[in-house]
Amino acid sequence: MTYRIPFEQHPHPSPRPAAERDAILAHPGFGRHFTDHMVTIDWSTDRGWHNARIVPYAPFAMDPANMTLHYGQAIFEGLKAYAQPDGTAALFRPRANALRFQRSARRLAMPELPTDLFIEACALLVRQDAAWVPHGAEQSLYLRPFMFATENTLGMKPAGAYRFMVIATPAGAYFADGIKPVSVWVSEQYVRAAPGGTGAAKFAGNYAASLIAQTEAANHGCDQVVWLDALERRWIEEVGVMNLCFVHGNGSDATVLTPQLTDTLLAGVTRDSLLTIADDLGYATRETRISLQDWQSGCADGSISEVFACGTAAVVTPVGQAKTSTTSWTIADGRPGAVSLRLRDTLLRHQTGREADTHGWLHPCT
Ligand SMILES: *Cc1c(COP(=O)(O)O)cnc(C)c1O
């Protein structure tokens, strides 16, 4: 079913001057500067989805009894628009994000936004703020759709009203000074997700709960935390807020392995895209269970040739070192591997329209 409601358009009376915007786009960093507009859509029990608008980016007042502040019904998404060779901008796989947003909503007892409305909200913001889509190598406009409760009460129940919003921030090349492998700390004390829990949802509380382990990783000199399964503390799940992939073998005989999806893994769009691309490039792929022991012994006997993390923000991040409370090891020679770099480059070529869009991944915003 196509679900359309008209968006009221309220263009910014004084958008940021071009010179200021261009200075930001030259060094955007990540998540620090926002575009001139934002999209909002409201939902209530009696009216459903209504009041769709694109308005100037601005703060808003919140009642101290806003339910989100107390009970945390808050979910989000992350996707990118890339400048294309013809000068237009395209979203990468927005339908996959729209469907995941619906799954997150369902888990948190929130209303499901129709996928067409999600995609149109994102495309509308990119159209309105087209001048904010950077054109530099590996640059993009990162979109952050999110939804939170707007009912004001301390009664403990699913809220009866919500707001969906989309904001956008220009994103620079993640590895501005060349691709640098990260080191990872295996968290033995904390878990990210448990069976029956919220790990498969992009739910704000998951990230709040993970910060302490990220701090622990930093205290041990590591960049990111590796999450093990909650029950046996044996199976590899994810790294930081990214999925994890392992490469066995070399050259055309390489196999790309990644933990199989369960309700304790976040199903990354990047993970899914890279599995498809690996297959396109003739590599074998396997979704399976991978233990911490397999990882360690595979590096010791040389059967694991590369390990990389993947997600929308950094695309592909090679992992060079791993550390636990009792031991540490290096993955191959600790440098980015050939298969990781080839997968990364091919995915970026798809995203920036330099590869035939055989999978229908690009959504034009025009
Ligand atoms: C968002 C996220 C990912 C990566 O998903 P992408 O769709 O590839 O960006 C992986 N793990 C967690 C926990 C995440 O929140």
The ligand as a MOL file (V3000), in Angstrom:
LIG
                    3D

  0  0  0     0  0            999 V3000
M  V30 BEGIN CTAB
M  V30 COUNTS 15 15 0 0 0
M  V30 BEGIN ATOM
M  V30 1 C 23.3410 0.6370 13.4640 0
M  V30 2 C 24.0860 -0.5210 14.0350 0
M  V30 3 C 24.8420 -1.4140 13.2340 0
M  V30 4 C 25.1060 -1.1740 11.7760 0
M  V30 5 O 23.9720 -1.0620 11.0000 0
M  V30 6 P 24.0560 -0.3320 9.5760 0
M  V30 7 O 22.6830 -0.4470 9.0420 0
M  V30 8 O 25.0490 -1.0910 8.7610 0
M  V30 9 O 24.5150 1.0520 9.8350 0
M  V30 10 C 25.4160 -2.5130 13.8510 0
M  V30 11 N 25.2740 -2.7430 15.1700 0
M  V30 12 C 24.5910 -1.9100 15.9640 0
M  V30 13 C 24.4730 -2.2290 17.4250 0
M  V30 14 C 23.9820 -0.7760 15.4240 0
M  V30 15 O 23.3140 0.0640 16.2220 0
M  V30 END ATOM
M  V30 BEGIN BOND
M  V30 1 1 1 2
M  V30 2 1 2 3
M  V30 3 2 2 14
M  V30 4 1 3 4
M  V30 5 2 3 10
M  V30 6 1 4 5
M  V30 7 1 5 6
M  V30 8 2 6 7
M  V30 9 1 6 8
M  V30 10 1 6 9
M  V30 11 1 10 11
M  V30 12 2 11 12
M  V30 13 1 12 13
M  V30 14 1 12 14
M  V30 15 1 14 15
M  V30 END BOND
M  V30 END CTAB
M  END
